[in-house]
């Protein structure tokens, strides 16, 4: 088993680096006219499909009694359309959540005014904003990952029949492990990269950034693999 996990790590280390590089290059694609905008959309869809293929295969690998990497990639490729549809739906949901978070001040002011008038007690809009911000934070980091990732695992393994995984209840372990691992995979690496220790020379500063970037990437890949395993249970 250790040897198989080592093989999986050897695949993910360069594959995720390549996907991150492709995503970075995509951010610089010229979208000055309709044709280039369509090309940018095709590029984004292709990168997303590669992400779905890689991580779909990983989900299949973790769900298999005797995992084989080639068989996992074949299964994920057969069910790529379903995985891509789920990924697009997830991006739409996260986009709506981000839009809702950005537009909170206006409804928070109205709700605070209504509560103040109804309760005859001053209610600060900042309190309402904080409450809704916490709800949206839980939605993005806890509810959506716990609901969607097991569905992705089922689709990667069984195809169209995997959509039924939306119905069953999740285990308490998944409700604890998936949000925690998602935070470790995405939030903690960003904290490491944003941390800027005071350095007097360029050499130590470059070395510090390189070590932090390497640690952040290892944390990102390792946490995502553990997250995938938790979602595949």
Wavefront OBJ file of the C-alpha trace (Angstrom):
o trace
v 0.000 0.000 0.000
v 2.844 2.384 0.811
v 4.357 1.720 -2.591
v 1.048 2.485 -4.309
v 0.637 5.733 -2.398
v 4.196 6.656 -3.328
v 3.306 6.107 -6.991
v 0.236 8.318 -6.558
v 2.383 11.056 -5.026
v 4.877 10.799 -7.887
v 2.010 11.390 -10.309
v 0.451 14.266 -8.389
v 3.640 16.215 -7.652
v 4.366 17.153 -11.309
v 0.742 16.956 -12.527
v -0.582 19.580 -10.108
v 2.406 21.815 -10.745
v 1.627 21.628 -14.473
v -2.041 22.427 -13.880
v -1.164 25.412 -11.686
v 1.213 26.674 -14.369
v -1.467 26.277 -17.063
v -3.957 28.179 -14.893
v -1.392 30.939 -14.342
v -0.720 31.189 -18.073
v -4.457 31.287 -18.741
v -4.772 34.402 -16.571
v -2.579 36.217 -19.090
v -4.564 35.186 -22.191
v -5.562 38.138 -24.365
v -9.354 38.654 -24.409
v -9.434 41.806 -26.515
v -12.029 40.529 -29.000
v -14.772 37.921 -29.266
v -12.575 35.306 -30.923
v -9.881 35.525 -28.259
v -12.535 35.499 -25.539
v -13.965 32.264 -26.923
v -10.447 30.811 -27.122
v -9.883 31.775 -23.496
v -13.132 30.016 -22.530
v -12.040 26.870 -24.405
v -8.653 26.987 -22.665
v -10.344 27.315 -19.261
v -12.645 24.390 -20.042
v -9.691 22.241 -21.135
v -7.742 23.017 -17.948
v -10.817 22.270 -15.838
v -11.270 18.963 -17.687
v -7.663 18.002 -16.919
v -8.220 18.829 -13.239
v -11.384 16.711 -13.207
v -9.597 13.819 -14.922
v -6.668 13.830 -12.486
v -8.668 14.159 -9.298
v -11.493 11.969 -10.565
v -8.937 9.209 -11.093
v -7.653 9.811 -7.565
v -11.179 9.458 -6.156
v -11.633 6.185 -8.052
v -8.231 5.013 -6.795
v -9.191 5.600 -3.173
v -12.584 3.886 -3.629
v -11.056 0.741 -5.151
v -10.366 -2.346 -3.055
v -7.248 -3.063 -5.145
v -6.407 0.292 -6.708
v -4.614 0.424 -10.048
v -3.603 3.787 -11.429
v -4.245 2.981 -15.093
v -7.722 1.604 -14.367
v -8.527 4.652 -12.237
v -7.583 7.061 -15.027
v -9.607 5.063 -17.549
v -12.683 5.132 -15.310
v -12.302 8.864 -14.699
v -11.913 9.520 -18.429
v -15.098 7.569 -19.212
v -17.051 9.684 -16.742
v -15.314 12.971 -17.482
v -18.453 14.673 -18.806
v -20.276 14.142 -15.508
v -17.289 15.313 -13.489
v -16.975 18.414 -15.663
v -20.680 19.200 -15.270
v -20.375 18.900 -11.480
v -17.263 21.096 -11.467
v -19.023 23.805 -13.490
v -22.040 23.641 -11.168
v -19.698 23.975 -8.168
v -17.988 27.003 -9.741
v -21.394 28.619 -10.321
v -22.390 28.009 -6.689
v -19.116 29.439 -5.392
v -19.460 32.405 -7.730
v -22.946 33.114 -6.406
v -21.647 32.845 -2.839
v -18.846 35.304 -3.622
v -21.316 37.697 -5.249
v -23.593 37.455 -2.217
v -20.655 38.177 0.098
v -19.715 41.263 -1.931
v -23.257 42.651 -1.842
v -23.888 42.139 1.890
v -23.685 45.773 3.116
v -26.899 46.942 1.414
v -29.251 44.173 2.653
v -27.532 44.192 6.042
v -28.401 47.878 6.410
v -32.058 47.222 5.513
v -32.335 44.258 7.880
v -30.687 46.196 10.699
v -33.074 49.108 10.146
v -36.102 46.797 10.160
v -34.944 45.016 13.325
v -34.255 48.332 15.038
v -37.736 49.584 14.183
v -39.427 46.271 15.152
v -37.528 45.520 18.357
v -37.145 49.142 19.434
v -33.501 48.333 20.108
v -30.535 49.563 18.073
v -29.173 46.839 15.806
v -25.895 47.608 14.065
v -25.567 46.696 10.361
v -22.076 45.373 11.154
v -23.638 42.662 13.327
v -25.929 41.534 10.497
v -23.012 41.585 8.058
v -20.903 39.478 10.429
v -23.687 36.894 10.807
v -24.234 36.519 7.068
v -20.482 36.477 6.449
v -20.145 33.578 8.893
v -23.018 31.730 7.186
v -21.444 32.179 3.744
v -18.064 31.118 5.130
v -19.578 27.890 6.472
v -21.347 27.349 3.158
v -18.117 27.661 1.145
v -15.776 25.770 3.469
v -18.059 23.174 5.087
v -21.455 22.585 3.490
v -20.612 22.644 -0.224
v -17.401 20.553 0.026
v -19.110 17.904 2.181
v -22.089 17.725 -0.177
v -20.244 17.848 -3.513
v -17.015 15.885 -3.038
v -18.671 12.501 -2.279
v -20.862 13.079 -5.350
v -17.719 13.642 -7.416
v -16.298 10.374 -6.082
v -19.468 8.485 -7.004
v -19.614 10.027 -10.488
v -15.949 9.260 -11.135
v -16.549 5.618 -10.229
v -20.087 4.931 -11.536
v -20.863 7.711 -13.990
v -24.449 8.927 -14.244
v -25.593 6.735 -11.356
v -23.214 8.651 -9.093
v -25.535 11.666 -9.028
v -27.691 9.712 -6.580
v -24.973 10.320 -3.980
v -26.542 13.743 -3.406
v -29.234 12.022 -1.336
v -27.462 10.001 1.385
v -26.430 11.620 4.623
v -22.742 12.239 5.210
v -20.895 10.645 8.106
v -19.832 12.774 11.047
v -16.203 12.064 10.094
v -16.729 13.681 6.706
v -18.402 16.716 8.299
v -15.297 17.142 10.464
v -12.483 16.038 8.147
v -13.479 17.590 4.814
v -13.842 21.232 5.986
v -10.663 20.996 8.072
v -8.632 19.514 5.220
v -10.067 22.049 2.764
v -8.855 24.870 5.014
v -5.426 23.267 5.348
v -5.165 22.721 1.588
v -6.221 26.200 0.454
v -5.969 28.651 3.340
v -2.761 27.588 5.073
v -0.563 27.601 1.917
v -1.761 31.127 1.134
v -0.791 32.198 4.648
v 2.687 30.707 4.169
v 3.157 32.482 0.839
v 1.871 35.807 2.183
v 4.175 35.693 5.205
v 7.171 37.959 4.594
v 9.893 37.623 7.236
v 12.216 40.609 7.537
v 15.419 39.954 5.558
v 18.348 42.283 5.014
v 19.659 40.713 1.796
v 18.074 39.426 -1.408
v 19.694 35.975 -1.120
v 18.122 34.975 2.221
v 14.821 36.502 1.079
v 14.828 34.382 -2.086
v 15.761 31.285 -0.105
v 12.969 31.969 2.388
v 10.403 32.383 -0.376
v 11.584 29.220 -2.146
v 11.337 27.146 1.030
v 7.928 28.594 1.883
v 6.668 27.973 -1.662
v 7.921 24.383 -1.570
v 6.315 23.773 1.822
v 3.066 25.413 0.706
v 2.935 23.226 -2.413
v 3.654 20.046 -0.442
v 0.954 21.033 2.049
v -1.465 21.779 -0.791
v -0.972 18.447 -2.576
v -0.787 16.340 0.594
v -3.897 17.897 2.110
v -5.844 17.541 -1.137
v -4.934 13.872 -1.368
v -6.066 13.324 2.231
v -9.224 15.330 1.476
v -9.870 13.141 -1.567
v -9.492 10.031 0.536
v -11.979 11.368 3.103
v -14.483 12.202 0.335
v -14.107 8.747 -1.237
v -15.048 6.887 1.953
l 1 2 3 4 5 6 7 8 9 10 11 12 13 14 15 16 17 18 19 20 21 22 23 24 25 26 27 28 29 30 31 32 33 34 35 36 37 38 39 40 41 42 43 44 45 46 47 48 49 50 51 52 53 54 55 56 57 58 59 60 61 62 63 64 65 66 67 68 69 70 71 72 73 74 75 76 77 78 79 80 81 82 83 84 85 86 87 88 89 90 91 92 93 94 95 96 97 98 99 100 101 102 103 104 105 106 107 108 109 110 111 112 113 114 115 116 117 118 119 120 121 122 123 124 125 126 127 128 129 130 131 132 133 134 135 136 137 138 139 140 141 142 143 144 145 146 147 148 149 150 151 152 153 154 155 156 157 158 159 160 161 162 163 164 165 166 167 168 169 170 171 172 173 174 175 176 177 178 179 180 181 182 183 184 185 186 187 188 189 190 191 192 193 194 195 196 197 198 199 200 201 202 203 204 205 206 207 208 209 210 211 212 213 214 215 216 217 218 219 220 221 222 223 224 225 226 227 228 229 230 231 232 233
